Amino acid sequence: MYLLWCIELFFKALKQNLKVKTFVGTTENALFIQIWTALIAMLLIKYLSFKAKFGWSLSNLEAFLRWNLFTYRDLWDWIDHPFDVLPITPESVQNLLPFKGLGQHQLKMGT
């Protein structure tokens, strides 16, 4: 009986914290992959919550991570001080084409 209750609590935590409302695949392998992926995500979020100096709840940390997924920040500084760390502006890695034309920078010969 205890084991069945633990399984129910496990699936309840998956559904509430990681938004696993429905399973994508119907095969046994697809279900295992989705459950393992959710478990790994939950483990990583719990680890970040454990290491943080800020008092995160699991649901708040998960929501803040989702909202800031595509911003550049130092993760450990942000986890400890979420309202003090500003986003980092990444350096441009795009190379310019060596053509003169509309919208292109003028390249000097020999550089």
C-alpha positions, 0 to 999 in steps of 0.5 A: 500500500505504501509503495502505491502511495509513493507512486501516486505522489511521484506522478502528482509532483511530475504533473504539478511541477513540470507540467507533464499533463499528457504523455506525447508518445504511446509506446512504452519507450516514449513514456520512459523517455518522457518520465526520465526527462522530467526526472532529470529536470526535476533533479536539476531544479532541486539541486539549484534550489539546494545550492542557492542562498535565496529561499526558492520554492520549487515552483517559483524557481521553475517559473523564473527559470522558464521566464529567463531561459533565453537571457544571458546571466551568470547562473550562480549569481542569479540563483543567489540574488535574483533581483540584483543581477542584470542580464549580460549583453552578449558580444556579436559573433556575426561576421560582416560580408565584404560587399559595399552596399546598402546596410553594410559597413565600409571595409578598409582595404588592408585590414 
